[in-house]
């Protein structure tokens, strides 16, 4: 069985995001995939931005 990770930021008050994540998760499971949701916190987004900037600077 193939595995798929859904990377998202799930906040407490954002029910639209939760519904969208659930719909995608259910659809992928119905297609036969093993699915896991990875919750990215806001701090992780900042780290990701700095990582991308650092990588961009190194390539030039």
PDBQT receptor file of N, H, CA, C and O in Angstrom, charges set to zero:
ATOM      1  N   UNK A   1       0.848  -1.175   0.000  1.00  0.00    +0.000 N 
ATOM      2  CA  UNK A   1       0.000   0.000   0.000  1.00  0.00    +0.000 C 
ATOM      3  C   UNK A   1       0.895   1.241   0.000  1.00  0.00    +0.000 C 
ATOM      4  O   UNK A   1       1.825   1.344   0.800  1.00  0.00    +0.000 OA
ATOM      5  N   UNK A   2       0.611   2.166  -0.890  1.00  0.00    +0.000 N 
ATOM      6  H   UNK A   2      -0.144   2.082  -1.540  1.00  0.00    +0.000 HD
ATOM      7  CA  UNK A   2       1.379   3.403  -0.972  1.00  0.00    +0.000 C 
ATOM      8  C   UNK A   2       0.944   4.358   0.123  1.00  0.00    +0.000 C 
ATOM      9  O   UNK A   2      -0.219   4.380   0.527  1.00  0.00    +0.000 OA
ATOM     10  N   UNK A   3       1.900   5.149   0.597  1.00  0.00    +0.000 N 
ATOM     11  H   UNK A   3       2.845   5.131   0.270  1.00  0.00    +0.000 HD
ATOM     12  CA  UNK A   3       1.629   6.094   1.665  1.00  0.00    +0.000 C 
ATOM     13  C   UNK A   3       1.658   7.517   1.120  1.00  0.00    +0.000 C 
ATOM     14  O   UNK A   3       2.470   7.846   0.254  1.00  0.00    +0.000 OA
ATOM     15  N   UNK A   4       0.765   8.352   1.636  1.00  0.00    +0.000 N 
ATOM     16  H   UNK A   4       0.106   8.085   2.339  1.00  0.00    +0.000 HD
ATOM     17  CA  UNK A   4       0.698   9.759   1.259  1.00  0.00    +0.000 C 
ATOM     18  C   UNK A   4       0.595  10.584   2.529  1.00  0.00    +0.000 C 
ATOM     19  O   UNK A   4      -0.161  10.244   3.440  1.00  0.00    +0.000 OA
ATOM     20  N   UNK A   5       1.358  11.671   2.587  1.00  0.00    +0.000 N 
ATOM     21  H   UNK A   5       1.972  11.947   1.847  1.00  0.00    +0.000 HD
ATOM     22  CA  UNK A   5       1.278  12.596   3.710  1.00  0.00    +0.000 C 
ATOM     23  C   UNK A   5       0.664  13.907   3.253  1.00  0.00    +0.000 C 
ATOM     24  O   UNK A   5       1.098  14.486   2.257  1.00  0.00    +0.000 OA
ATOM     25  N   UNK A   6      -0.333  14.369   3.966  1.00  0.00    +0.000 N 
ATOM     26  H   UNK A   6      -0.686  13.898   4.775  1.00  0.00    +0.000 HD
ATOM     27  CA  UNK A   6      -0.948  15.668   3.684  1.00  0.00    +0.000 C 
ATOM     28  C   UNK A   6      -0.330  16.664   4.661  1.00  0.00    +0.000 C 
ATOM     29  O   UNK A   6      -0.530  16.557   5.871  1.00  0.00    +0.000 OA
ATOM     30  N   UNK A   7       0.415  17.628   4.139  1.00  0.00    +0.000 N 
ATOM     31  H   UNK A   7       0.577  17.715   3.156  1.00  0.00    +0.000 HD
ATOM     32  CA  UNK A   7       1.045  18.626   4.986  1.00  0.00    +0.000 C 
ATOM     33  C   UNK A   7       0.150  19.853   4.998  1.00  0.00    +0.000 C 
ATOM     34  O   UNK A   7      -0.110  20.453   3.955  1.00  0.00    +0.000 OA
ATOM     35  N   UNK A   8      -0.318  20.222   6.180  1.00  0.00    +0.000 N 
ATOM     36  H   UNK A   8      -0.106  19.735   7.027  1.00  0.00    +0.000 HD
ATOM     37  CA  UNK A   8      -1.243  21.340   6.295  1.00  0.00    +0.000 C 
ATOM     38  C   UNK A   8      -1.058  22.035   7.635  1.00  0.00    +0.000 C 
ATOM     39  O   UNK A   8      -0.370  21.528   8.521  1.00  0.00    +0.000 OA
ATOM     40  N   UNK A   9      -1.662  23.172   7.770  1.00  0.00    +0.000 N 
ATOM     41  H   UNK A   9      -2.221  23.584   7.051  1.00  0.00    +0.000 HD
ATOM     42  CA  UNK A   9      -1.660  23.903   9.029  1.00  0.00    +0.000 C 
ATOM     43  C   UNK A   9      -3.096  23.937   9.535  1.00  0.00    +0.000 C 
ATOM     44  O   UNK A   9      -3.937  24.655   8.995  1.00  0.00    +0.000 OA
ATOM     45  N   UNK A  10      -3.369  23.161  10.570  1.00  0.00    +0.000 N 
ATOM     46  H   UNK A  10      -2.686  22.577  11.009  1.00  0.00    +0.000 HD
ATOM     47  CA  UNK A  10      -4.719  23.073  11.099  1.00  0.00    +0.000 C 
ATOM     48  C   UNK A  10      -4.809  23.966  12.328  1.00  0.00    +0.000 C 
ATOM     49  O   UNK A  10      -4.135  23.730  13.330  1.00  0.00    +0.000 OA
ATOM     50  N   UNK A  11      -5.648  24.990  12.241  1.00  0.00    +0.000 N 
ATOM     51  H   UNK A  11      -6.196  25.181  11.427  1.00  0.00    +0.000 HD
ATOM     52  CA  UNK A  11      -5.824  25.885  13.376  1.00  0.00    +0.000 C 
ATOM     53  C   UNK A  11      -7.139  25.555  14.077  1.00  0.00    +0.000 C 
ATOM     54  O   UNK A  11      -7.995  24.868  13.519  1.00  0.00    +0.000 OA
ATOM     55  N   UNK A  12      -7.290  26.047  15.295  1.00  0.00    +0.000 N 
ATOM     56  H   UNK A  12      -6.595  26.605  15.749  1.00  0.00    +0.000 HD
ATOM     57  CA  UNK A  12      -8.460  25.702  16.101  1.00  0.00    +0.000 C 
ATOM     58  C   UNK A  12      -9.756  26.253  15.527  1.00  0.00    +0.000 C 
ATOM     59  O   UNK A  12     -10.778  25.568  15.571  1.00  0.00    +0.000 OA
ATOM     60  N   UNK A  13      -9.748  27.462  14.994  1.00  0.00    +0.000 N 
ATOM     61  H   UNK A  13      -8.918  28.019  14.958  1.00  0.00    +0.000 HD
ATOM     62  CA  UNK A  13     -10.982  28.097  14.561  1.00  0.00    +0.000 C 
ATOM     63  C   UNK A  13     -11.289  27.965  13.084  1.00  0.00    +0.000 C 
ATOM     64  O   UNK A  13     -12.342  28.419  12.636  1.00  0.00    +0.000 OA
ATOM     65  N   UNK A  14     -10.397  27.355  12.312  1.00  0.00    +0.000 N 
ATOM     66  H   UNK A  14      -9.541  26.987  12.676  1.00  0.00    +0.000 HD
ATOM     67  CA  UNK A  14     -10.579  27.283  10.871  1.00  0.00    +0.000 C 
ATOM     68  C   UNK A  14     -11.222  25.954  10.485  1.00  0.00    +0.000 C 
ATOM     69  O   UNK A  14     -10.522  24.975  10.224  1.00  0.00    +0.000 OA
ATOM     70  N   UNK A  15     -12.549  25.919  10.449  1.00  0.00    +0.000 N 
ATOM     71  H   UNK A  15     -13.117  26.714  10.661  1.00  0.00    +0.000 HD
ATOM     72  CA  UNK A  15     -13.245  24.665  10.143  1.00  0.00    +0.000 C 
ATOM     73  C   UNK A  15     -13.205  24.334   8.657  1.00  0.00    +0.000 C 
ATOM     74  O   UNK A  15     -13.291  23.162   8.288  1.00  0.00    +0.000 OA
ATOM     75  N   UNK A  16     -13.079  25.333   7.804  1.00  0.00    +0.000 N 
ATOM     76  H   UNK A  16     -13.009  26.285   8.103  1.00  0.00    +0.000 HD
ATOM     77  CA  UNK A  16     -12.974  25.071   6.366  1.00  0.00    +0.000 C 
ATOM     78  C   UNK A  16     -11.730  24.267   6.045  1.00  0.00    +0.000 C 
ATOM     79  O   UNK A  16     -11.771  23.348   5.228  1.00  0.00    +0.000 OA
ATOM     80  N   UNK A  17     -10.620  24.614   6.689  1.00  0.00    +0.000 N 
ATOM     81  H   UNK A  17     -10.586  25.361   7.353  1.00  0.00    +0.000 HD
ATOM     82  CA  UNK A  17      -9.377  23.892   6.493  1.00  0.00    +0.000 C 
ATOM     83  C   UNK A  17      -9.515  22.445   6.957  1.00  0.00    +0.000 C 
ATOM     84  O   UNK A  17      -9.022  21.524   6.306  1.00  0.00    +0.000 OA
ATOM     85  N   UNK A  18     -10.193  22.254   8.093  1.00  0.00    +0.000 N 
ATOM     86  H   UNK A  18     -10.594  23.002   8.622  1.00  0.00    +0.000 HD
ATOM     87  CA  UNK A  18     -10.386  20.897   8.619  1.00  0.00    +0.000 C 
ATOM     88  C   UNK A  18     -11.265  20.065   7.683  1.00  0.00    +0.000 C 
ATOM     89  O   UNK A  18     -10.980  18.892   7.441  1.00  0.00    +0.000 OA
ATOM     90  N   UNK A  19     -12.325  20.666   7.163  1.00  0.00    +0.000 N 
ATOM     91  H   UNK A  19     -12.556  21.619   7.359  1.00  0.00    +0.000 HD
ATOM     92  CA  UNK A  19     -13.219  19.956   6.235  1.00  0.00    +0.000 C 
ATOM     93  C   UNK A  19     -12.502  19.587   4.940  1.00  0.00    +0.000 C 
ATOM     94  O   UNK A  19     -12.670  18.483   4.422  1.00  0.00    +0.000 OA
ATOM     95  N   UNK A  20     -11.708  20.512   4.427  1.00  0.00    +0.000 N 
ATOM     96  H   UNK A  20     -11.572  21.408   4.849  1.00  0.00    +0.000 HD
ATOM     97  CA  UNK A  20     -10.967  20.242   3.203  1.00  0.00    +0.000 C 
ATOM     98  C   UNK A  20      -9.969  19.107   3.428  1.00  0.00    +0.000 C 
ATOM     99  O   UNK A  20      -9.826  18.221   2.584  1.00  0.00    +0.000 OA
ATOM    100  N   UNK A  21      -9.283  19.138   4.564  1.00  0.00    +0.000 N 
ATOM    101  H   UNK A  21      -9.399  19.857   5.249  1.00  0.00    +0.000 HD
ATOM    102  CA  UNK A  21      -8.326  18.086   4.885  1.00  0.00    +0.000 C 
ATOM    103  C   UNK A  21      -9.028  16.739   5.012  1.00  0.00    +0.000 C 
ATOM    104  O   UNK A  21      -8.530  15.729   4.515  1.00  0.00    +0.000 OA
ATOM    105  N   UNK A  22     -10.182  16.722   5.677  1.00  0.00    +0.000 N 
ATOM    106  H   UNK A  22     -10.586  17.542   6.081  1.00  0.00    +0.000 HD
ATOM    107  CA  UNK A  22     -10.931  15.477   5.852  1.00  0.00    +0.000 C 
ATOM    108  C   UNK A  22     -11.400  14.923   4.499  1.00  0.00    +0.000 C 
ATOM    109  O   UNK A  22     -11.316  13.720   4.252  1.00  0.00    +0.000 OA
ATOM    110  N   UNK A  23     -11.888  15.798   3.641  1.00  0.00    +0.000 N 
ATOM    111  H   UNK A  23     -11.957  16.776   3.841  1.00  0.00    +0.000 HD
ATOM    112  CA  UNK A  23     -12.376  15.357   2.329  1.00  0.00    +0.000 C 
ATOM    113  C   UNK A  23     -11.241  14.752   1.497  1.00  0.00    +0.000 C 
ATOM    114  O   UNK A  23     -11.418  13.713   0.861  1.00  0.00    +0.000 OA
ATOM    115  N   UNK A  24     -10.086  15.401   1.505  1.00  0.00    +0.000 N 
ATOM    116  H   UNK A  24      -9.942  16.245   2.021  1.00  0.00    +0.000 HD
ATOM    117  CA  UNK A  24      -8.942  14.878   0.760  1.00  0.00    +0.000 C 
ATOM    118  C   UNK A  24      -8.475  13.560   1.357  1.00  0.00    +0.000 C 
ATOM    119  O   UNK A  24      -8.184  12.614   0.624  1.00  0.00    +0.000 OA
ATOM    120  N   UNK A  25      -8.402  13.491   2.686  1.00  0.00    +0.000 N 
ATOM    121  H   UNK A  25      -8.639  14.259   3.281  1.00  0.00    +0.000 HD
ATOM    122  CA  UNK A  25      -7.986  12.274   3.369  1.00  0.00    +0.000 C 
ATOM    123  C   UNK A  25      -8.922  11.110   3.036  1.00  0.00    +0.000 C 
ATOM    124  O   UNK A  25      -8.460  10.014   2.717  1.00  0.00    +0.000 OA
ATOM    125  N   UNK A  26     -10.230  11.344   3.108  1.00  0.00    +0.000 N 
ATOM    126  H   UNK A  26     -10.605  12.234   3.367  1.00  0.00    +0.000 HD
ATOM    127  CA  UNK A  26     -11.210  10.293   2.827  1.00  0.00    +0.000 C 
ATOM    128  C   UNK A  26     -11.135   9.833   1.374  1.00  0.00    +0.000 C 
ATOM    129  O   UNK A  26     -11.202   8.637   1.091  1.00  0.00    +0.000 OA
ATOM    130  N   UNK A  27     -10.995  10.785   0.457  1.00  0.00    +0.000 N 
ATOM    131  H   UNK A  27     -10.941  11.757   0.686  1.00  0.00    +0.000 HD
ATOM    132  CA  UNK A  27     -10.911  10.445  -0.964  1.00  0.00    +0.000 C 
ATOM    133  C   UNK A  27      -9.681   9.592  -1.255  1.00  0.00    +0.000 C 
ATOM    134  O   UNK A  27      -9.765   8.599  -1.977  1.00  0.00    +0.000 OA
ATOM    135  N   UNK A  28      -8.537   9.982  -0.690  1.00  0.00    +0.000 N 
ATOM    136  H   UNK A  28      -8.469  10.789  -0.103  1.00  0.00    +0.000 HD
ATOM    137  CA  UNK A  28      -7.315   9.217  -0.923  1.00  0.00    +0.000 C 
ATOM    138  C   UNK A  28      -7.403   7.830  -0.292  1.00  0.00    +0.000 C 
ATOM    139  O   UNK A  28      -6.914   6.858  -0.867  1.00  0.00    +0.000 OA
ATOM    140  N   UNK A  29      -8.021   7.732   0.881  1.00  0.00    +0.000 N 
ATOM    141  H   UNK A  29      -8.419   8.522   1.348  1.00  0.00    +0.000 HD
ATOM    142  CA  UNK A  29      -8.198   6.412   1.503  1.00  0.00    +0.000 C 
ATOM    143  C   UNK A  29      -9.112   5.538   0.652  1.00  0.00    +0.000 C 
ATOM    144  O   UNK A  29      -8.870   4.339   0.511  1.00  0.00    +0.000 OA
ATOM    145  N   UNK A  30     -10.168   6.135   0.080  1.00  0.00    +0.000 N 
ATOM    146  H   UNK A  30     -10.364   7.109   0.194  1.00  0.00    +0.000 HD
ATOM    147  CA  UNK A  30     -11.080   5.381  -0.787  1.00  0.00    +0.000 C 
ATOM    148  C   UNK A  30     -10.372   4.880  -2.044  1.00  0.00    +0.000 C 
ATOM    149  O   UNK A  30     -10.773   3.871  -2.623  1.00  0.00    +0.000 OA
ATOM    150  N   UNK A  31      -9.322   5.581  -2.465  1.00  0.00    +0.000 N 
ATOM    151  H   UNK A  31      -8.996   6.401  -1.995  1.00  0.00    +0.000 HD
ATOM    152  CA  UNK A  31      -8.538   5.165  -3.627  1.00  0.00    +0.000 C 
ATOM    153  C   UNK A  31      -7.489   4.112  -3.268  1.00  0.00    +0.000 C 
ATOM    154  O   UNK A  31      -6.782   3.610  -4.142  1.00  0.00    +0.000 OA
ATOM    155  N   UNK A  32      -7.391   3.777  -1.965  1.00  0.00    +0.000 N 
ATOM    156  H   UNK A  32      -7.965   4.185  -1.255  1.00  0.00    +0.000 HD
ATOM    157  CA  UNK A  32      -6.513   2.700  -1.544  1.00  0.00    +0.000 C 
ATOM    158  C   UNK A  32      -5.171   3.125  -0.981  1.00  0.00    +0.000 C 
ATOM    159  O   UNK A  32      -4.289   2.282  -0.817  1.00  0.00    +0.000 OA
ATOM    160  N   UNK A  33      -4.987   4.392  -0.680  1.00  0.00    +0.000 N 
ATOM    161  H   UNK A  33      -5.704   5.077  -0.813  1.00  0.00    +0.000 HD
ATOM    162  CA  UNK A  33      -3.731   4.865  -0.127  1.00  0.00    +0.000 C 
ATOM    163  C   UNK A  33      -3.798   4.894   1.396  1.00  0.00    +0.000 C 
ATOM    164  O   UNK A  33      -4.869   5.025   1.988  1.00  0.00    +0.000 OA
ATOM    165  N   UNK A  34      -2.632   4.769   2.010  1.00  0.00    +0.000 N 
ATOM    166  H   UNK A  34      -1.762   4.663   1.530  1.00  0.00    +0.000 HD
ATOM    167  CA  UNK A  34      -2.511   4.964   3.449  1.00  0.00    +0.000 C 
ATOM    168  C   UNK A  34      -2.150   6.435   3.646  1.00  0.00    +0.000 C 
ATOM    169  O   UNK A  34      -1.105   6.886   3.177  1.00  0.00    +0.000 OA
ATOM    170  N   UNK A  35      -3.003   7.176   4.333  1.00  0.00    +0.000 N 
ATOM    171  H   UNK A  35      -3.852   6.809   4.715  1.00  0.00    +0.000 HD
ATOM    172  CA  UNK A  35      -2.871   8.632   4.393  1.00  0.00    +0.000 C 
ATOM    173  C   UNK A  35      -2.651   9.090   5.836  1.00  0.00    +0.000 C 
ATOM    174  O   UNK A  35      -3.256   8.574   6.776  1.00  0.00    +0.000 OA
ATOM    175  N   UNK A  36      -1.760  10.078   5.977  1.00  0.00    +0.000 N 
ATOM    176  H   UNK A  36      -1.268  10.497   5.214  1.00  0.00    +0.000 HD
ATOM    177  CA  UNK A  36      -1.506  10.673   7.288  1.00  0.00    +0.000 C 
ATOM    178  C   UNK A  36      -1.441  12.186   7.131  1.00  0.00    +0.000 C 
ATOM    179  O   UNK A  36      -0.851  12.692   6.176  1.00  0.00    +0.000 OA
ATOM    180  N   UNK A  37      -2.044  12.898   8.061  1.00  0.00    +0.000 N 
ATOM    181  H   UNK A  37      -2.523  12.487   8.836  1.00  0.00    +0.000 HD
ATOM    182  CA  UNK A  37      -1.998  14.360   8.050  1.00  0.00    +0.000 C 
ATOM    183  C   UNK A  37      -0.867  14.832   8.945  1.00  0.00    +0.000 C 
ATOM    184  O   UNK A  37      -0.763  14.424  10.101  1.00  0.00    +0.000 OA
ATOM    185  N   UNK A  38      -0.021  15.696   8.398  1.00  0.00    +0.000 N 
ATOM    186  H   UNK A  38      -0.106  16.027   7.458  1.00  0.00    +0.000 HD
ATOM    187  CA  UNK A  38       1.080  16.276   9.149  1.00  0.00    +0.000 C 
ATOM    188  C   UNK A  38       0.719  17.728   9.409  1.00  0.00    +0.000 C 
ATOM    189  O   UNK A  38       0.582  18.514   8.471  1.00  0.00    +0.000 OA
ATOM    190  N   UNK A  39       0.564  18.087  10.677  1.00  0.00    +0.000 N 
ATOM    191  H   UNK A  39       0.675  17.449  11.438  1.00  0.00    +0.000 HD
ATOM    192  CA  UNK A  39       0.178  19.442  11.045  1.00  0.00    +0.000 C 
ATOM    193  C   UNK A  39       1.418  20.319  11.141  1.00  0.00    +0.000 C 
ATOM    194  O   UNK A  39       2.308  20.060  11.950  1.00  0.00    +0.000 OA
ATOM    195  N   UNK A  40       1.473  21.354  10.316  1.00  0.00    +0.000 N 
ATOM    196  H   UNK A  40       0.750  21.565   9.658  1.00  0.00    +0.000 HD
ATOM    197  CA  UNK A  40       2.595  22.291  10.349  1.00  0.00    +0.000 C 
ATOM    198  C   UNK A  40       2.186  23.498  11.170  1.00  0.00    +0.000 C 
ATOM    199  O   UNK A  40       1.159  24.121  10.903  1.00  0.00    +0.000 OA
ATOM    200  N   UNK A  41       2.974  23.818  12.145  1.00  0.00    +0.000 N 
ATOM    201  H   UNK A  41       3.809  23.311  12.361  1.00  0.00    +0.000 HD
ATOM    202  CA  UNK A  41       2.696  24.971  12.991  1.00  0.00    +0.000 C 
ATOM    203  C   UNK A  41       3.267  26.224  12.348  1.00  0.00    +0.000 C 
ATOM    204  O   UNK A  41       4.081  26.142  11.428  1.00  0.00    +0.000 OA
ATOM    205  N   UNK A  42       2.841  27.384  12.834  1.00  0.00    +0.000 N 
ATOM    206  H   UNK A  42       2.180  27.451  13.582  1.00  0.00    +0.000 HD
ATOM    207  CA  UNK A  42       3.318  28.642  12.283  1.00  0.00    +0.000 C 
ATOM    208  C   UNK A  42       4.827  28.779  12.433  1.00  0.00    +0.000 C 
ATOM    209  O   UNK A  42       5.477  29.347  11.555  1.00  0.00    +0.000 OA
ATOM    210  N   UNK A  43       5.400  28.273  13.523  1.00  0.00    +0.000 N 
ATOM    211  H   UNK A  43       4.871  27.813  14.236  1.00  0.00    +0.000 HD
ATOM    212  CA  UNK A  43       6.843  28.359  13.702  1.00  0.00    +0.000 C 
ATOM    213  C   UNK A  43       7.562  27.597  12.599  1.00  0.00    +0.000 C 
ATOM    214  O   UNK A  43       8.621  28.015  12.130  1.00  0.00    +0.000 OA
ATOM    215  N   UNK A  44       6.973  26.468  12.187  1.00  0.00    +0.000 N 
ATOM    216  H   UNK A  44       6.113  26.129  12.567  1.00  0.00    +0.000 HD
ATOM    217  CA  UNK A  44       7.569  25.677  11.126  1.00  0.00    +0.000 C 
ATOM    218  C   UNK A  44       7.577  26.451   9.814  1.00  0.00    +0.000 C 
ATOM    219  O   UNK A  44       8.508  26.315   9.021  1.00  0.00    +0.000 OA
ATOM    220  N   UNK A  45       6.550  27.260   9.579  1.00  0.00    +0.000 N 
ATOM    221  H   UNK A  45       5.794  27.371  10.223  1.00  0.00    +0.000 HD
ATOM    222  CA  UNK A  45       6.502  28.055   8.360  1.00  0.00    +0.000 C 
ATOM    223  C   UNK A  45       7.637  29.066   8.332  1.00  0.00    +0.000 C 
ATOM    224  O   UNK A  45       8.251  29.286   7.289  1.00  0.00    +0.000 OA
ATOM    225  N   UNK A  46       7.915  29.680   9.475  1.00  0.00    +0.000 N 
ATOM    226  H   UNK A  46       7.415  29.501  10.323  1.00  0.00    +0.000 HD
ATOM    227  CA  UNK A  46       9.011  30.643   9.556  1.00  0.00    +0.000 C 
ATOM    228  C   UNK A  46      10.331  29.940   9.284  1.00  0.00    +0.000 C 
ATOM    229  O   UNK A  46      11.160  30.450   8.530  1.00  0.00    +0.000 OA
ATOM    230  N   UNK A  47      10.535  28.788   9.882  1.00  0.00    +0.000 N 
ATOM    231  H   UNK A  47       9.862  28.373  10.495  1.00  0.00    +0.000 HD
ATOM    232  CA  UNK A  47      11.759  28.016   9.651  1.00  0.00    +0.000 C 
ATOM    233  C   UNK A  47      11.881  27.639   8.183  1.00  0.00    +0.000 C 
ATOM    234  O   UNK A  47      12.973  27.694   7.617  1.00  0.00    +0.000 OA
ATOM    235  N   UNK A  48      10.772  27.257   7.563  1.00  0.00    +0.000 N 
ATOM    236  H   UNK A  48       9.885  27.213   8.022  1.00  0.00    +0.000 HD
ATOM    237  CA  UNK A  48      10.783  26.876   6.156  1.00  0.00    +0.000 C 
ATOM    238  C   UNK A  48      11.155  28.057   5.272  1.00  0.00    +0.000 C 
ATOM    239  O   UNK A  48      11.915  27.902   4.316  1.00  0.00    +0.000 OA
ATOM    240  N   UNK A  49      10.629  29.226   5.580  1.00  0.00    +0.000 N 
ATOM    241  H   UNK A  49      10.011  29.352   6.356  1.00  0.00    +0.000 HD
ATOM    242  CA  UNK A  49      10.946  30.425   4.802  1.00  0.00    +0.000 C 
ATOM    243  C   UNK A  49      12.435  30.734   4.904  1.00  0.00    +0.000 C 
ATOM    244  O   UNK A  49      13.078  31.010   3.891  1.00  0.00    +0.000 OA
ATOM    245  N   UNK A  50      12.996  30.689   6.126  1.00  0.00    +0.000 N 
ATOM    246  H   UNK A  50      12.474  30.465   6.948  1.00  0.00    +0.000 HD
ATOM    247  CA  UNK A  50      14.418  30.951   6.298  1.00  0.00    +0.000 C 
ATOM    248  C   UNK A  50      15.265  29.904   5.578  1.00  0.00    +0.000 C 
ATOM    249  O   UNK A  50      16.300  30.238   5.001  1.00  0.00    +0.000 OA
ATOM    250  N   UNK A  51      14.840  28.649   5.605  1.00  0.00    +0.000 N 
ATOM    251  H   UNK A  51      13.999  28.377   6.073  1.00  0.00    +0.000 HD
ATOM    252  CA  UNK A  51      15.557  27.592   4.908  1.00  0.00    +0.000 C 
ATOM    253  C   UNK A  51      15.576  27.852   3.404  1.00  0.00    +0.000 C 
ATOM    254  O   UNK A  51      16.612  27.714   2.755  1.00  0.00    +0.000 OA
ATOM    255  N   UNK A  52      14.419  28.231   2.857  1.00  0.00    +0.000 N 
ATOM    256  H   UNK A  52      13.577  28.344   3.384  1.00  0.00    +0.000 HD
ATOM    257  CA  UNK A  52      14.336  28.513   1.421  1.00  0.00    +0.000 C 
ATOM    258  C   UNK A  52      15.196  29.718   1.052  1.00  0.00    +0.000 C 
ATOM    259  O   UNK A  52      15.867  29.711   0.020  1.00  0.00    +0.000 OA
ATOM    260  N   UNK A  53      15.177  30.766   1.903  1.00  0.00    +0.000 N 
ATOM    261  H   UNK A  53      14.631  30.772   2.741  1.00  0.00    +0.000 HD
ATOM    262  CA  UNK A  53      16.012  31.931   1.646  1.00  0.00    +0.000 C 
ATOM    263  C   UNK A  53      17.497  31.581   1.688  1.00  0.00    +0.000 C 
ATOM    264  O   UNK A  53      18.274  32.024   0.842  1.00  0.00    +0.000 OA
ATOM    265  N   UNK A  54      17.880  30.781   2.682  1.00  0.00    +0.000 N 
ATOM    266  H   UNK A  54      17.249  30.421   3.369  1.00  0.00    +0.000 HD
ATOM    267  CA  UNK A  54      19.273  30.367   2.804  1.00  0.00    +0.000 C 
ATOM    268  C   UNK A  54      19.711  29.562   1.583  1.00  0.00    +0.000 C 
ATOM    269  O   UNK A  54      20.811  29.749   1.063  1.00  0.00    +0.000 OA
ATOM    270  N   UNK A  55      18.835  28.665   1.135  1.00  0.00    +0.000 N 
ATOM    271  H   UNK A  55      17.941  28.513   1.557  1.00  0.00    +0.000 HD
ATOM    272  CA  UNK A  55      19.132  27.865  -0.043  1.00  0.00    +0.000 C 
ATOM    273  C   UNK A  55      19.247  28.735  -1.283  1.00  0.00    +0.000 C 
ATOM    274  O   UNK A  55      20.137  28.536  -2.110  1.00  0.00    +0.000 OA
ATOM    275  N   UNK A  56      18.348  29.697  -1.409  1.00  0.00    +0.000 N 
ATOM    276  H   UNK A  56      17.626  29.859  -0.737  1.00  0.00    +0.000 HD
ATOM    277  CA  UNK A  56      18.367  30.599  -2.558  1.00  0.00    +0.000 C 
ATOM    278  C   UNK A  56      19.660  31.411  -2.580  1.00  0.00    +0.000 C 
ATOM    279  O   UNK A  56      20.271  31.576  -3.636  1.00  0.00    +0.000 OA
ATOM    280  N   UNK A  57      20.079  31.916  -1.424  1.00  0.00    +0.000 N 
ATOM    281  H   UNK A  57      19.584  31.781  -0.566  1.00  0.00    +0.000 HD
ATOM    282  CA  UNK A  57      21.300  32.722  -1.344  1.00  0.00    +0.000 C 
ATOM    283  C   UNK A  57      22.524  31.864  -1.683  1.00  0.00    +0.000 C 
ATOM    284  O   UNK A  57      23.442  32.343  -2.350  1.00  0.00    +0.000 OA
ATOM    285  N   UNK A  58      22.548  30.639  -1.247  1.00  0.00    +0.000 N 
ATOM    286  H   UNK A  58      21.802  30.250  -0.706  1.00  0.00    +0.000 HD
ATOM    287  CA  UNK A  58      23.695  29.754  -1.528  1.00  0.00    +0.000 C 
ATOM    288  C   UNK A  58      23.823  29.429  -3.012  1.00  0.00    +0.000 C 
ATOM    289  O   UNK A  58      24.932  29.235  -3.511  1.00  0.00    +0.000 OA
ATOM    290  N   UNK A  59      22.700  29.367  -3.720  1.00  0.00    +0.000 N 
ATOM    291  H   UNK A  59      21.799  29.524  -3.315  1.00  0.00    +0.000 HD
ATOM    292  CA  UNK A  59      22.763  29.001  -5.139  1.00  0.00    +0.000 C 
ATOM    293  C   UNK A  59      23.216  30.160  -6.018  1.00  0.00    +0.000 C 
ATOM    294  O   UNK A  59      23.611  29.938  -7.163  1.00  0.00    +0.000 OA
ATOM    295  N   UNK A  60      23.169  31.380  -5.515  1.00  0.00    +0.000 N 
ATOM    296  H   UNK A  60      22.849  31.560  -4.585  1.00  0.00    +0.000 HD
ATOM    297  CA  UNK A  60      23.599  32.535  -6.336  1.00  0.00    +0.000 C 
ATOM    298  C   UNK A  60      24.910  33.054  -5.930  1.00  0.00    +0.000 C 
ATOM    299  O   UNK A  60      25.403  34.015  -6.520  1.00  0.00    +0.000 OA
TER     300      UNK A  60
